[in-house]
Amino acid sequence: MYDGRVIAAVVPAHNEAAHIRDVISGLPAIVDHIVVVDDKSADDTAQLAETSSDPRVRVIRHERNTGVGGAIISGHKLALELGSDVDVIFAGDDQMDPAYLPTLLDPIVHEGYGFTKANRFYSSTSYQGMPAYRVFGNVILSLANKAASGYWNLFDPQNGYTATSAEVLRRLDLDSISQGYEFENDFLLNLNILNVRAKDIPIPARYGSEVSGMKMRKVVPAIGGMLFAGFFRRVLRKYVVGSFSPIALFLFSGLLLWLFSLLFGAWTIYETIGPGAATTGTVLLAVVPFLMGFQLILTALTLDIQASPG
């Protein structure tokens, strides 16, 4: 336990026979339950976990590969049944340093946060072990995720080293969250809709011999599409359905003005092809709505930043 709280470690694992024992043995005594979720591995991951001498270990075997998100969701469900107060994610590839576990737990246990996550980008030296392509990809996804999730105070959303209170997990519809590599992004979206306070914790990257199975050409479009759709889902559920907020009014008014400006501008260009020229008034009729729309959208984003939980 940690300051009277029951702590559960959820360990999603797929073909991690080379690392799973190290992950289990490395978890400190403050962890009360270790839930290993074998996501249809082709190796001995599940067997090695089941034969561990650690009495804290529980193993879930998936009959089919659901993805990292599906494994985490299964782990959360069992951890809640075991009576956990806080669930912490430890990847099966042993890339999450348990020495930083107390720093993830303290904001939840002592400061009233519902969710904490590691941030590998807090200084220029903290991500030296991270491959360059991952640094670039994470920066781009972080910027997109800020707008989509509404957590403007968070960075490095693909970092799976997270802690979530059981109270928050019970409020979430876990089965509705994406189960693939976009799980972390969709999880943040759902947390923001519930107005859960979230905090970044500076934790350096730790990479070993494990090779990432992520295929960027598949992952980036999937995450990008989810973030685009998720942004509007969040706005509708948080600022329209919950209570019609000025944020929604400014945003959708700005988008409508942009749409009018785009269509009218395209029509004007089409009509003036050739010797004719558009009048000053016609040009202004296309430009002014664009500028007004930009101002309204900027106002909506400013208010959304101010409303960011945490």
C-alpha positions in Angstrom: 0.0 0.0 0.0 1.0 3.6 -0.4 -0.2 6.0 2.3 -3.3 3.8 2.9 -4.1 3.4 -0.8 -4.2 0.0 -2.5 -2.0 0.1 -5.6 -2.4 -2.1 -8.6 0.2 -2.5 -11.4 -1.4 -3.3 -14.8 1.1 -4.9 -17.2 0.0 -5.2 -20.8 2.2 -7.8 -22.5 2.5 -9.2 -26.0 5.5 -11.5 -26.7 7.4 -10.2 -23.7 8.9 -13.5 -22.5 12.4 -11.9 -22.4 11.2 -9.1 -20.1 8.1 -10.1 -18.1 10.0 -11.6 -15.2 12.2 -8.5 -14.9 9.1 -6.3 -14.8 7.5 -8.3 -12.1 10.6 -8.6 -9.9 11.3 -4.8 -10.3 7.9 -3.7 -8.9 8.3 -2.3 -5.3 6.5 -3.5 -2.2 4.1 -0.6 -2.3 2.4 -2.4 -5.2 -0.3 -4.7 -3.8 -1.5 -6.3 -7.0 0.2 -7.1 -10.3 -2.2 -7.8 -13.1 -0.4 -9.2 -16.2 -2.5 -9.2 -19.3 -1.1 -11.6 -22.0 -2.5 -10.2 -25.3 -2.4 -13.5 -27.2 1.4 -13.8 -27.2 3.1 -16.4 -29.4 5.8 -17.0 -26.8 5.8 -18.1 -23.1 4.9 -14.6 -21.6 1.8 -15.9 -19.8 3.4 -19.1 -18.5 6.4 -17.2 -17.2 4.1 -14.7 -15.4 1.9 -17.5 -14.0 4.9 -19.4 -12.6 6.3 -16.4 -10.9 6.9 -16.8 -7.2 5.4 -13.4 -6.5 2.0 -13.9 -4.8 0.8 -10.5 -6.0 0.6 -11.7 -9.6 -2.7 -12.3 -11.4 -2.6 -13.3 -15.1 -5.3 -12.6 -17.7 -5.0 -14.6 -21.0 -6.6 -13.0 -24.1 -8.1 -15.4 -26.6 -7.4 -12.9 -29.4 -5.0 -10.0 -29.8 -6.9 -6.8 -28.8 -4.1 -4.3 -28.9 -2.3 -2.5 -26.0 -5.5 -0.6 -25.2 -7.6 -3.7 -24.9 -5.0 -5.3 -22.6 -4.9 -2.2 -20.4 -8.7 -2.1 -20.2 -8.9 -5.8 -19.2 -6.2 -5.1 -16.5 -8.1 -2.1 -15.1 -11.3 -4.2 -14.8 -9.6 -6.9 -12.8 -7.7 -4.4 -10.7 -10.9 -2.7 -9.7 -12.4 -6.1 -8.8 -9.3 -6.7 -6.5 -10.1 -3.4 -4.7 -7.4 -1.1 -6.1 -7.5 2.6 -5.3 -4.9 3.6 -7.9 -3.9 1.7 -11.1 -0.5 2.3 -12.6 0.5 1.1 -16.1 3.9 -0.8 -16.5 4.6 -1.9 -20.0 5.7 -5.5 -20.4 8.9 -4.5 -22.2 10.4 -3.1 -18.9 10.8 0.5 -20.3 9.1 2.1 -17.3 11.3 2.8 -14.3 9.5 1.8 -11.0 11.8 4.1 -9.1 9.5 7.0 -10.2 6.3 5.3 -9.0 5.9 7.5 -5.9 6.2 10.7 -7.9 3.2 9.4 -10.1 1.2 8.5 -7.0 1.7 11.6 -4.9 -0.5 14.0 -6.9 -3.4 11.5 -6.8 -3.0 10.5 -3.2 -2.2 13.9 -1.7 -3.3 16.6 -4.2 -6.6 15.4 -5.5 -5.6 14.7 -9.1 -7.4 11.9 -10.9 -4.7 11.1 -13.4 -0.9 11.5 -13.8 1.4 10.6 -16.6 5.1 10.7 -17.3 6.6 13.3 -19.5 9.9 12.6 -21.2 10.3 16.1 -22.7 10.8 18.1 -19.6 14.5 18.9 -20.4 16.9 18.5 -23.3 18.7 15.6 -21.5 15.7 13.6 -20.3 15.0 12.0 -23.7 18.5 11.4 -24.9 17.8 7.7 -25.0 14.8 8.2 -27.3 15.3 7.5 -31.1 15.1 10.7 -33.2 12.1 9.7 -35.2 10.2 9.1 -31.9 11.1 12.6 -30.7 9.7 14.2 -33.8 6.6 12.0 -33.9 5.9 12.7 -30.2 6.2 16.4 -30.6 3.8 16.5 -33.5 1.3 14.2 -31.8 1.6 16.2 -28.5 0.6 19.4 -30.2 -2.3 17.8 -32.0 -3.4 16.0 -28.8 -3.4 19.3 -26.8 -6.1 20.7 -29.1 -8.0 17.4 -29.4 -8.0 16.4 -25.8 -8.3 19.8 -24.2 -5.4 19.0 -21.8 -3.2 22.0 -22.9 -1.0 21.5 -19.8 0.0 17.9 -20.9 2.7 16.8 -23.3 4.0 13.5 -24.5 0.6 11.8 -24.8 2.1 8.5 -26.2 3.8 7.9 -22.9 2.0 5.0 -21.4 3.5 5.3 -17.9 0.4 6.6 -16.2 -1.6 6.4 -12.9 -5.3 6.7 -12.6 -7.5 6.7 -9.5 -10.1 4.0 -9.2 -12.8 6.6 -8.7 -12.0 8.0 -12.2 -11.9 4.5 -13.8 -15.3 3.7 -12.4 -16.7 6.8 -14.1 -15.3 6.0 -17.4 -17.0 3.8 -20.0 -13.8 1.7 -20.5 -15.3 -0.4 -23.3 -15.9 2.6 -25.5 -12.2 3.7 -25.5 -10.0 2.8 -28.5 -8.0 -0.4 -28.0 -5.1 0.1 -30.4 -2.0 2.4 -30.2 -4.4 5.4 -30.1 -5.6 4.3 -26.6 -3.6 6.9 -24.7 -5.0 9.7 -26.8 -8.6 8.5 -26.6 -8.2 7.9 -22.9 -7.2 11.6 -22.4 -10.2 12.7 -24.5 -12.6 10.8 -22.2 -10.9 12.1 -19.1 -11.3 15.7 -20.2 -15.0 15.2 -21.0 -15.4 14.1 -17.3 -13.3 17.2 -16.3 -10.7 15.0 -14.5 -7.7 16.9 -13.2 -4.5 15.6 -14.8 -0.8 16.3 -14.3 2.5 15.7 -16.1 5.4 14.2 -14.1 9.0 14.7 -15.3 10.3 11.2 -15.9 13.2 10.4 -18.3 12.9 7.9 -21.1 14.3 4.4 -20.6 14.9 2.3 -23.7 16.5 -1.1 -23.7 16.9 -3.8 -26.3 13.2 -4.0 -27.1 12.2 -3.0 -30.7 9.0 -1.1 -31.1 6.3 -2.9 -33.0 4.6 0.4 -34.0 4.3 0.9 -37.8 4.3 4.7 -38.2 2.6 4.7 -41.6 -0.3 2.9 -40.0 -0.3 4.5 -36.5 -0.1 8.2 -37.5 -3.1 8.2 -39.8 -5.1 6.2 -37.2 -4.2 8.5 -34.3 -4.7 11.6 -36.5 -8.2 10.6 -37.6 -9.1 9.7 -34.0 -7.9 13.1 -32.8 -9.8 15.0 -35.4 -13.1 13.2 -34.7 -12.4 13.2 -31.0 -12.0 17.0 -30.9 -15.5 17.5 -32.1 -16.8 14.7 -29.9 -15.3 16.4 -26.9 -16.7 19.8 -27.8 -20.2 18.4 -28.4 -20.3 16.4 -25.2 -18.5 18.9 -22.9 -19.6 22.3 -24.3 -22.9 21.6 -26.1 -24.7 18.6 -24.5 -23.5 19.3 -20.9 -24.2 23.0 -21.0 -24.1 25.2 -24.1 -20.9 27.1 -23.5 -19.7 30.2 -25.3 -16.7 28.1 -26.4 -19.0 26.1 -28.7 -20.8 29.2 -29.9 -17.5 30.9 -30.8 -16.0 27.8 -32.4 -18.9 26.8 -34.6 -19.7 30.4 -35.6 -16.0 30.8 -36.6 -16.1 27.6 -38.6 -19.3 28.6 -40.4 -17.7 32.0 -41.3 -14.6 30.2 -42.6 -16.8 27.9 -44.7 -18.7 30.8 -46.1 -15.4 32.6 -46.9 -14.0 29.5 -48.6 -17.0 28.9 -50.7 -17.6 32.5 -51.6 -13.9 33.1 -52.3 -13.8 30.0 -54.6 -17.0 31.2 -56.4 -15.5 34.7 -56.8 -12.2 33.3 -58.3 -14.2 31.1 -60.7 -16.4 34.0 -61.8 -13.5 36.4 -62.4 -11.3 34.0 -64.5 -10.5 35.9 -67.7 -10.5 39.6 -68.3 -12.9 40.5 -65.5 -11.7 41.5 -62.0 -13.5 41.2 -58.7 -14.6 44.5 -57.1 -13.2 45.7 -53.8 -16.5 45.0 -52.1 -16.6 41.4 -53.4 -13.1 40.7 -52.2 -13.9 42.1 -48.7 -17.0 40.0 -48.6 -14.7 36.9 -48.8 -11.9 38.2 -46.6 -13.8 39.8 -43.7 -15.7 36.6 -42.8 -12.4 34.7 -42.8 -10.8 37.2 -40.4 -13.9 37.3 -38.2 -13.9 33.5 -38.1 -10.3 33.4 -37.2 -10.9 35.7 -34.3 -13.8 33.7 -33.0 -11.9 30.4 -33.3 -8.9 31.9 -31.5 -11.3 33.1 -28.7 -12.7 29.6 -28.4 -9.3 28.1 -28.1 -8.2 30.6 -25.5 -11.3 29.8 -23.4 -10.7 26.1 -23.9 -7.1 26.5 -22.6 -8.3 28.4 -19.6 -10.9 25.6 -18.9 -8.2 22.8 -19.1 -8.6 20.6 -15.9 -5.6 20.7 -13.7 
